[in-house]
Amino acid sequence: MMKIFKAFLFLAIVVLAACSSNEKKEAEAQDSLTNEMDTVGASQPADSTVAVAKTAVGLLDNPNTILVSCDAVGKISMDDTYEDIVSKAGKANMKQDSVFVKGVFQHTFVTKVWRGTAGEITISWQESEQPYKTIQNIIVDAPGSTYVTENGIKLGSPMSLINKLNGKSFMLIGFSGQNAGTLMNFNGGNLITQIPCIRAVFELPKMKSYPKEVNAVLTPNIVQSNNVAFKIYDPLVKKLIINSKR
């Protein structure tokens, strides 16, 4: 009888030890899983929009970079020749255009680069025929263009922003005639040292008639950007002209 009792006691001890070992292993496994989940959670950004914001920066449809300065418009240097631009953009992305003034053909000396894209630019040459070696100016005016100067001026910028950046009013041609709305002079303001080679062309909202206060700027003469008319309508940049320093 005593032998049977000892056998049962030994068996119970073995079972209890096995259960305890299993519970310990389960607890260790659970702790390991919890730690692993904490590590995975820590590796994820608290706000997933941060990563999205970083990937969303830039010009998705623009083969060029966005910066506009007196030295270059994106990858196109103001010192580039026609052949230099062919090597940078590829001849398939370049097209010669004719120049017309008031409907009269002048000659062919304008090159469109990346035509039909957000990176489109128009290059005017000082030469009237090939070989084109000297850039006269580069124009940015394509719909959807996102070229921008270092201080934030781009297509669609309001005149009030340029006033603010300049620190004072500037001079522009009134909104009538061939060169309507073209910035002519920074009046010695901040922008004359920051972007002396860059000019903007503004446009008023298209309307059949304007308030009488606006009539004063509907002229081919020079007007000031602090005119009361621009308190009623804040004209927007529709074109950037980057002139060569040569």
Sequence and secondary structure as in RCSB ss.txt:
>XXXX:A:sequence
MMKIFKAFLFLAIVVLAACSSNEKKEAEAQDSLTNEMDTVGASQPADSTVAVAKTAVGLLDNPNTILVSCDAVGK
ISMDDTYEDIVSKAGKANMKQDSVFVKGVFQHTFVTKVWRGTAGEITISWQESEQPYKTIQNIIVDAPGSTYVTE
NGIKLGSPMSLINKLNGKSFMLIGFSGQNAGTLMNFNGGNLITQIPCIRAVFELPKMKSYPKEVNAVLTPNIVQS
NNVAFKIYDPLVKKLIINSKR
>XXXX:A:secstr
 HHHHHHHHHHHHHHHHHHHHHHHHHHHHHHHHHHHHHHHHHHS S THHHHHHHH S TT SS  EE SSEETT
EETT  HHHHHHHH GGGEEEEEEEETTEEEEEEEEEESTTSTT EEEEESSSSSS   EEEEEE  TT   EET
TS BTT BHHHHHHHHTS  EEE SSSTTTTBEEE TT THHHHSTTEEEEEE    S   GGGGGGSSSSEEET
T THHHHS  EEEEEEEE   
